[in-house]
């Protein structure tokens, strides 16, 4: 592992930007341009090249030569995955706040400045903001499920709402001490590691605020990890769900947030049932059985508030999957055929 540390890093760093890179030569130039041209002074850009085999490393090196005072470049000798790369970034970061930017995405030039100014109002643990999705060159703003009325200390109801809402770690800036003092890291050797990371940060956070502006630009790629039909790595979502639960138990915070965690766990596994049914041509019965076993071993789910809020289809699928995954597959196929007829 080779590292480039810039001089004068002992001065106060306001925001650390952590970017893992793997074979992103088509996108990384635009990403790095958005990082080195931030309007906020005293930022650091931590680039972790995860043993790229294309021209990504050369592009990174070119930026280091031009902007060495801002960039820390780390070159891994073996491919370790995004979670591992981000964890390195967290460990060496010096900023008051940390944001994560994927190498095929980019951020607005004023992102760090807006975030840091917001953080000065109160020392929030997490600062949230909206994003713009880019698909086939077309941009569309995506707002989070909560707005700027969220601004301050977190009570039980708000924590439950935040944990169970859709969220992306790259639409959040994290107070570095929140991550360091609570030893919050991304799970490694697994895809979709952000789900567990999101949950843990929101369970430990004491104050959260929201900026109603789109600061992150998310590029949807055909072969991205979130857009990979028939790919075995999708099943990692099941493993991440189990990791999230076991990690809260290991950390002795499960009992404190029992209701919140159980509701999140159920919601994630319902999503995993739909994933098995929707993202594969040949549905894996054993994976559906695995989900049912996990849920029933860990929850009395019919008593949960989240279960009572479920739509009828999700409730039906959950119950029938307990009886027989084969029946779920048959019913799902019929349901989809009916929807096609209705939508003609």
Secondary structure per residue as TSV (DSSP state, phi and psi in degrees):
chain	resnum	aa	ss	phi	psi
A	1	X	-	360.0	120.8
A	2	X	E	-107.2	145.7
A	3	X	E	-134.2	143.3
A	4	X	E	-117.6	110.8
A	5	X	-	-101.1	132.4
A	6	X	-	-82.8	154.4
A	7	X	T	-72.8	154.2
A	8	X	T	76.3	18.6
A	9	X	T	-70.1	-12.4
A	10	X	T	-70.5	-17.0
A	11	X	S	-68.7	160.1
A	12	X	-	-62.1	123.2
A	13	X	-	-100.5	124.3
A	14	X	-	-82.3	-45.7
A	15	X	E	-136.4	132.3
A	16	X	E	-103.2	128.6
A	17	X	E	-106.0	122.4
A	18	X	E	-110.7	123.0
A	19	X	E	-132.4	108.3
A	20	X	E	-80.0	144.9
A	21	X	E	-130.1	132.2
A	22	X	S	-148.3	111.2
A	23	X	S	49.6	57.7
A	24	X	-	-118.1	30.0
A	25	X	T	-56.3	-28.2
A	26	X	T	-73.2	-24.5
A	27	X	T	-118.6	-23.0
A	28	X	H	-66.5	-29.3
A	29	X	H	-60.8	-45.8
A	30	X	H	-64.7	-38.2
A	31	X	H	-61.2	-51.9
A	32	X	H	-66.2	-34.3
A	33	X	H	-59.1	-40.8
A	34	X	H	-69.2	-24.5
A	35	X	H	-84.4	-46.2
A	36	X	H	-73.5	-16.3
A	37	X	T	-102.2	22.4
A	38	X	-	-63.5	141.5
A	39	X	S	-77.6	-12.6
A	40	X	S	-86.4	133.6
A	41	X	S	-78.8	166.3
A	42	X	S	58.4	53.4
A	43	X	E	-115.6	161.1
A	44	X	E	-127.8	142.2
A	45	X	E	-114.7	114.6
A	46	X	E	-105.6	110.3
A	47	X	E	-105.1	123.8
A	48	X	E	-114.5	105.7
A	49	X	E	-82.8	116.5
A	50	X	-	-88.9	54.5
A	51	X	-	61.0	51.6
A	52	X	-	-62.7	148.6
A	53	X	S	-110.7	0.8
A	54	X	S	-104.2	-152.3
A	55	X	S	-89.2	11.7
A	56	X	H	-57.5	-44.6
A	57	X	H	-62.5	-40.3
A	58	X	H	-62.3	-42.3
A	59	X	H	-63.6	-42.0
A	60	X	H	-60.7	-46.3
A	61	X	H	-61.7	-37.5
A	62	X	H	-61.0	-41.2
A	63	X	H	-69.6	-36.9
A	64	X	H	-61.4	-42.5
A	65	X	H	-63.4	-36.3
A	66	X	H	-85.8	-32.8
A	67	X	H	-129.2	39.7
A	68	X	T	-57.8	-24.9
A	69	X	T	-72.0	-12.0
A	70	X	T	-112.6	-22.0
A	71	X	E	-109.9	133.3
A	72	X	E	-107.2	119.7
A	73	X	E	-110.1	127.5
A	74	X	E	-121.3	129.4
A	75	X	E	-116.5	110.0
A	76	X	-	-78.9	142.3
A	77	X	S	-86.9	-14.1
A	78	X	S	-135.4	148.7
A	79	X	-	-72.2	121.7
A	80	X	-	-115.8	-11.3
A	81	X	-	96.5	159.5
A	82	X	H	-64.6	-38.9
A	83	X	H	-60.3	-46.4
A	84	X	H	-61.0	-45.1
A	85	X	H	-62.2	-44.7
A	86	X	H	-64.6	-36.6
A	87	X	H	-63.2	-37.3
A	88	X	H	-60.7	-44.8
A	89	X	H	-59.2	-42.8
A	90	X	H	-62.0	-44.5
A	91	X	H	-62.0	-37.5
A	92	X	H	-98.2	-4.4
A	93	X	-	-66.6	152.6
A	94	X	-	-125.6	-2.2
A	95	X	-	-72.2	156.4
A	96	X	S	-63.7	-36.2
A	97	X	E	-128.6	154.3
A	98	X	E	-122.7	133.9
A	99	X	E	-125.1	153.7
A	100	X	E	-114.7	131.2
A	101	X	-	-129.3	119.8
A	102	X	-	-72.2	151.2
A	103	X	T	-71.0	-14.3
A	104	X	T	-99.4	7.2
A	105	X	-	-116.6	-178.2
A	106	X	E	-156.1	170.0
A	107	X	E	-126.3	160.6
A	108	X	-	-64.1	148.8
A	109	X	T	-60.4	-28.0
A	110	X	T	-96.8	10.0
A	111	X	H	-54.7	-54.5
A	112	X	H	-62.3	-39.4
A	113	X	H	-65.2	-44.9
A	114	X	H	-62.8	-45.1
A	115	X	H	-61.9	-46.9
A	116	X	H	-67.0	-40.4
A	117	X	H	-61.4	-40.2
A	118	X	H	-64.1	-38.3
A	119	X	H	-66.3	-25.9
A	120	X	H	-71.6	-20.8
A	121	X	H	-64.5	-38.8
A	122	X	S	-160.5	146.2
A	123	X	-	-76.6	73.0
A	124	X	-	-68.7	146.3
A	125	X	S	-76.0	-34.1
A	126	X	E	-136.6	133.5
A	127	X	E	-116.7	118.5
A	128	X	E	-101.3	157.4
A	129	X	E	-156.7	166.2
A	130	X	E	-83.8	177.1
A	131	X	E	-138.0	166.9
A	132	X	E	-119.0	125.8
A	133	X	E	-89.8	137.1
A	134	X	E	-119.8	113.2
A	135	X	E	-130.1	122.0
A	136	X	T	54.0	37.2
A	137	X	T	81.4	-2.2
A	138	X	E	-101.2	128.3
A	139	X	E	-96.3	140.3
A	140	X	E	-145.6	128.1
A	141	X	E	-73.4	134.6
A	142	X	E	-118.6	118.8
A	143	X	-	-94.2	147.2
A	144	X	-	-69.1	170.8
A	145	X	S	-78.6	3.0
A	146	X	S	-139.6	156.0
A	147	X	-	-116.7	-165.9
A	148	X	T	-72.4	-0.7
A	149	X	T	-66.5	-19.7
A	150	X	-	-81.7	110.2
A	151	X	E	-162.2	80.3
A	152	X	E	148.0	-153.0
A	153	X	E	-63.8	148.9
A	154	X	-	-102.9	121.4
A	155	X	-	-95.4	-178.6
A	156	X	H	-61.8	-43.6
A	157	X	H	-65.6	-42.3
A	158	X	H	-67.2	-40.0
A	159	X	H	-61.5	-41.6
A	160	X	H	-62.3	-42.5
A	161	X	H	-63.4	-44.0
A	162	X	H	-67.8	-43.3
A	163	X	H	-63.5	-37.9
A	164	X	H	-92.4	-2.1
A	165	X	S	-83.9	156.7
A	166	X	-	-65.7	139.3
A	167	X	-	-160.2	157.3
A	168	X	-	-130.1	133.9
A	169	X	G	-65.2	-24.0
A	170	X	G	-83.9	4.2
A	171	X	G	-108.6	28.7
A	172	X	E	-142.4	141.0
A	173	X	E	-104.8	133.4
A	174	X	E	-111.4	134.1
A	175	X	E	-62.9	127.1
A	176	X	H	-59.0	-38.3
A	177	X	H	-64.1	-28.1
A	178	X	H	-59.8	-43.6
A	179	X	H	-75.9	-43.0
A	180	X	H	-70.8	-49.2
A	181	X	H	-67.3	-28.5
A	182	X	T	-102.9	7.8
A	183	X	T	50.8	46.7
A	184	X	-	-90.1	118.8
A	185	X	-	-132.2	167.9
A	186	X	-	-81.7	137.4
A	187	X	-	-63.2	145.9
A	188	X	S	-108.6	165.3
A	189	X	S	59.1	35.1
A	190	X	S	-155.7	144.3
A	191	X	S	-87.0	162.3
A	192	X	S	60.8	35.5
A	193	X	T	-67.7	-15.4
A	194	X	H	-67.6	-26.3
A	195	X	H	-60.6	-46.1
A	196	X	H	-68.8	-40.8
A	197	X	H	-60.9	-46.3
A	198	X	H	-56.9	-47.5
A	199	X	H	-62.5	-46.6
A	200	X	H	-63.3	-43.0
A	201	X	H	-63.0	-37.5
A	202	X	H	-76.4	-23.5
A	203	X	H	-76.1	-31.1
A	204	X	H	-90.9	-23.7
A	205	X	-	-64.7	143.5
A	206	X	S	-106.1	-22.0
A	207	X	E	-145.5	133.1
A	208	X	E	-133.7	143.1
A	209	X	E	-133.8	163.6
A	210	X	E	-132.4	133.1
A	211	X	E	-105.0	123.5
A	212	X	E	-86.1	57.5
A	213	X	E	-139.3	144.9
A	214	X	E	-83.9	111.7
A	215	X	E	-111.5	-15.1
A	216	X	E	-114.6	136.1
A	217	X	E	-114.0	109.6
A	218	X	E	-101.0	119.7
A	219	X	E	-94.1	121.8
A	220	X	-	-87.6	112.3
A	221	X	-	-98.2	150.7
A	222	X	T	-59.8	-38.3
A	223	X	T	-106.8	21.6
A	224	X	-	-69.2	161.1
A	225	X	T	-65.1	-20.3
A	226	X	T	-94.3	1.4
A	227	X	S	-138.7	62.5
A	228	X	-	-134.0	73.8
A	229	X	T	-57.6	137.0
A	230	X	T	66.5	20.6
A	231	X	-	-99.1	131.3
A	232	X	G	-58.7	-29.7
A	233	X	G	-63.3	-17.2
A	234	X	G	-59.1	-31.3
A	235	X	G	-67.3	-13.1
A	236	X	H	-61.7	-20.9
A	237	X	H	-60.9	-33.3
A	238	X	H	-66.6	-44.5
A	239	X	H	-65.2	-38.1
A	240	X	H	-64.4	-38.5
A	241	X	H	-61.2	-43.4
A	242	X	H	-69.0	-36.6
A	243	X	H	-62.3	-43.2
A	244	X	H	-57.3	-47.0
A	245	X	H	-66.0	-48.6
A	246	X	H	-64.6	-33.6
A	247	X	H	-69.2	-38.4
A	248	X	H	-68.3	-33.0
A	249	X	H	-68.9	-45.4
A	250	X	H	-60.1	-35.7
A	251	X	T	-85.1	0.4
A	252	X	T	61.4	33.8
A	253	X	-	-113.9	-1.4
A	254	X	T	-62.6	-47.9
A	255	X	T	-66.1	-34.0
A	256	X	T	-65.3	-35.9
A	257	X	T	-120.9	38.7
A	258	X	H	-51.0	-52.4
A	259	X	H	-64.5	-44.2
A	260	X	H	-62.5	-46.7
A	261	X	H	-68.6	-42.0
A	262	X	H	-62.5	-41.5
A	263	X	H	-64.1	-41.5
A	264	X	H	-64.1	-43.7
A	265	X	H	-59.8	-45.9
A	266	X	H	-63.1	-45.5
A	267	X	H	-60.5	-41.5
A	268	X	H	-65.0	-41.2
A	269	X	H	-73.9	-29.2
A	270	X	H	-64.4	-41.4
A	271	X	H	-60.3	-34.9
A	272	X	H	-69.6	-33.6
A	273	X	H	-63.1	-47.7
A	274	X	H	-63.9	-35.1
A	275	X	H	-61.2	-47.0
A	276	X	H	-59.8	-36.5
A	277	X	H	-81.4	-31.1
A	278	X	H	-100.5	-22.4
A	279	X	S	-107.9	8.1
A	280	X	-	-137.6	139.9
A	281	X	S	-68.5	-41.1
A	282	X	S	-108.1	109.4
A	283	X	-	-71.7	132.4
A	284	X	-	-86.5	104.0
A	285	X	H	-61.8	-37.7
A	286	X	H	-64.3	-35.4
A	287	X	H	-68.5	-37.8
A	288	X	H	-65.1	-39.8
A	289	X	H	-63.0	-40.7
A	290	X	H	-59.9	-43.9
A	291	X	H	-61.3	-46.9
A	292	X	H	-60.5	-41.7
A	293	X	H	-63.0	-46.3
A	294	X	H	-59.0	-48.4
A	295	X	H	-62.0	-47.0
A	296	X	H	-73.1	-26.9
A	297	X	H	-74.2	-26.4
A	298	X	H	-109.3	-16.3
A	299	X	-	-138.4	148.9
A	300	X	-	-99.5	77.3
A	301	X	G	-67.1	-23.8
A	302	X	G	-66.9	-16.8
A	303	X	G	-92.5	-5.2
A	304	X	S	-80.6	145.7
A	305	X	H	-62.1	-38.7
A	306	X	H	-62.8	-36.1
A	307	X	H	-64.8	-41.4
A	308	X	H	-67.8	-23.2
A	309	X	H	-86.4	-9.8
A	310	X	S	-64.5	151.2
A	311	X	-	-69.0	161.5
A	312	X	H	-62.4	-36.8
A	313	X	H	-64.3	-46.1
A	314	X	H	-64.2	-41.4
A	315	X	H	-59.8	-45.8
A	316	X	H	-62.2	-45.9
A	317	X	H	-63.8	-39.8
A	318	X	H	-63.3	-45.7
A	319	X	H	-68.3	-44.1
A	320	X	H	-69.3	-33.9
A	321	X	H	-62.6	-30.3
A	322	X	H	-64.0	-37.7
A	323	X	H	-76.5	-49.9
A	324	X	-	-168.2	117.6
A	325	X	H	-57.5	-29.5
A	326	X	H	-61.3	-39.0
A	327	X	H	-67.7	-37.8
A	328	X	H	-61.0	-43.1
A	329	X	H	-62.9	-43.1
A	330	X	H	-64.1	-47.4
A	331	X	H	-64.3	-39.7
A	332	X	H	-63.8	-40.9
A	333	X	H	-63.6	-42.2
A	334	X	H	-64.5	-42.6
A	335	X	H	-60.7	-43.0
A	336	X	H	-69.2	-35.0
A	337	X	H	-65.3	-41.7
A	338	X	H	-63.6	-42.2
A	339	X	H	-61.5	-39.5
A	340	X	H	-63.3	-41.2
A	341	X	H	-65.9	-43.2
A	342	X	H	-64.4	-38.0
A	343	X	T	-87.2	3.8
A	344	X	-	-69.4	360.0
